[in-house]
Amino acid sequence: MAILRLSWLAALALTSATPSSAVALDVQHGNGLLDVCSKEDDRSGAFETGLCLGYIAGVLDLGNHLTLICYPPSVTNGQIRDIVVSNLRAHPEERHVASDLLAVKYLSSAFPCPVKK
């Protein structure tokens, strides 16, 4: 029972700590991800920048784990964001597609894994 109560308290704390602008953010599709990732890196866009980088880094790590994306250890979060954003801008016809699928497509193209023989 104590664990359940702690879970509810944690959820409440996270909900109340979330900026009110976060409610309108949607990164499920390419249009939303482009919007979030296009915010400035200043204080007013700090939440959006963190959401963008965290989302794309999560896709990158999962793609690496599944051997879909093989990135060098020196790649930066800014670099992976630039790859995804530049492709979203270059391909507006794809932005209705799920963000995770687009990010995997763009990052696996930039960082392909060696073909197994």
N, C-alpha and C positions, 0 to 999 in steps of 0.2 A: 504494500500500500504506500509505503514511503517513497518508493521509486516512482510510482505513478504520480504522486503529488509533486515530486521533484521535476518530473517531465513536464507537467502542466506549468509549473513556475518558470521553467526554462523557456517554454514556448511563449508564455506571456511576456517575459523579459525581452525575448528576441522580437516579438511583435511590436512592443512599445518602443524599442530602440531603432526600428526601421524608419527611415525618413518617409514622410508622407508622399513624396514624389515617387517612391518605389512602387506604389500601388499601380501607377500607370505604365511601368516598365514591362516590356514583353520581349523576351529574347527567343521565343519559340520558333520564329521564322526569320528569314534573312533580313526582311525590312526592319524588324525590331532590333536585331543584333547590330545592323548598320547604324541605326539611330543611337543606340546606347554606346557603341564604340566610337562614334563620331563626336562625342562630347569632349570638351576641352579638358586637359589634365590639370586644371586649376582647382581651387577649393570647391567651387560650385558644381563641378562635374566629378568630384572625387568618388562618390558612390557609384556613378555610372562607369567610371574608369575601372574601379575594382570589380564590378559585376562583369564587364567586358573581358578583362584579363583573366579573371577566375574561370569564367565559362570556357573561353578558348583554351586555357591551360588544362582544364579538365578534359576537354575533347582530345587535346594533344597527348596527354598521358594515357588515356584509354586507348587511343589509336596506336600508341607505341606498345602498350601491353598486348594488344591484339595483333601486333606486327602489321599494321596498316600504314603507320607513319614511323619512319626511322630518322629522327632528327639528331644532329650533332649536339654534344653536351654544351657547346658554346652558344647555342641559340638563346636569344633573349625573349622575354615576354613582349616587349615592344615590337620585335621582329615578327613574332607570330601574329600579333594584332595587325601589323601592317600587311602581312600576306592575306589574311582573311578580309580585311577592309578593302584593300585594293581590288580583290576579286569580286567582292560584293558590288563595288562601284562599277567595275568593268562588265558585270553580267546582271543588269537589272531584271532581265527575263527569268532569272533563277531565284529571285529574292522571296518568292512565295513558298519556297521549299523549306523544310525544317532546318533550323540553324546548325544542328549537330551534323546532319548529312552534308551540308555545304562546307562546314569547317573541315570535316574529314576529307572531302574531295579536294579542297584547296591545299590543305597541309600535306596530304599524301602525294599530291602533284609536286609540291615544293621539296618534300623530303621523302622520296620513294624508298621503299625497302628493297634490298637485293632480291632478285628472283632466285627461288630455291630450285636446285636441280634434282 
